[in-house]
Amino acid sequence: DSLAEFFEAPEPVPAVRIFVESDEGLTSSAWINFSGNGEPSVPKLKPLDYRPFLELASATEESIWSVFSYALGFEEPGEVPLSLNCFTTGETGWEQQSCGGTISWSGTETLPDGWELYLRDNVLNEDINMLTQESASFETVVSNKNRITLSHNTGTLHKRKGGGDLRYSVILVPGTPTSIGGGPEIPKQAELHRNYPNPFNPQTLIRYGIPEAGPVKLDVFTITGRRVMTLVNGEMAAGFHDVVFDGSRLSSGVYIYRLQTPGSVFTQKMTLLK
């Protein structure tokens, strides 16, 4: 008998590699995998020798990371900020500078069916579909006020927070959850989730779920109770549904969105910032 009869090959871990190359030929990469508990796992190191370098990493409040481990079973949209910075050598250490180049990615075919993945430009407020596009151009602009300097201790941890230029983020949108039987999961009762992102400008995603097919109405109101938009008004199938709200024609402020189904009413707040 072969070992294959006793051991099954492990399922491949969903993982996406993001790669950047500057116009000067500097390169860097970072990974987002979906096998862990949602905590970063591998910190970013400085180069092993003192030379100009390009830095790409996921960023949290604590530090920056080469590999960011995301919980595979997440149900709400999430965001992974990317630290993308160019450094040149100076008299006292590495100095951040502006640069441009190409950002690309691979591994999206390992993601579960139904997931969506976007590269967001937080300056231009544009999203690139990473499932249908393989690369894009990037640009970082550094001001003297926010410029980062690093000591030239090579090969050590960065030991800094924030990540510098966080112009870009990866937006993760999970597909409709599936049950053990493989069909779409049906909530036990009606649900209205918090929108993402929040605050937003000008679009945000609203998710709701209903336990059985029936009439659904989803409205958006000002904080004073004036209806400004109806997003859903009709018969909907049982399960989870996503709706994009576009506030490009509205003023900044707090808005209320309300879900009405037979026998239940839910409300949530969201903030539009322009």
Summary of the structure (lengths in Angstrom):
residues: 274
radius of gyration: 22.1
end to end distance: 66.2
largest distance: 73.0
contacts: 778
relative contact order: 0.15
helix: 2%
strand: 53%
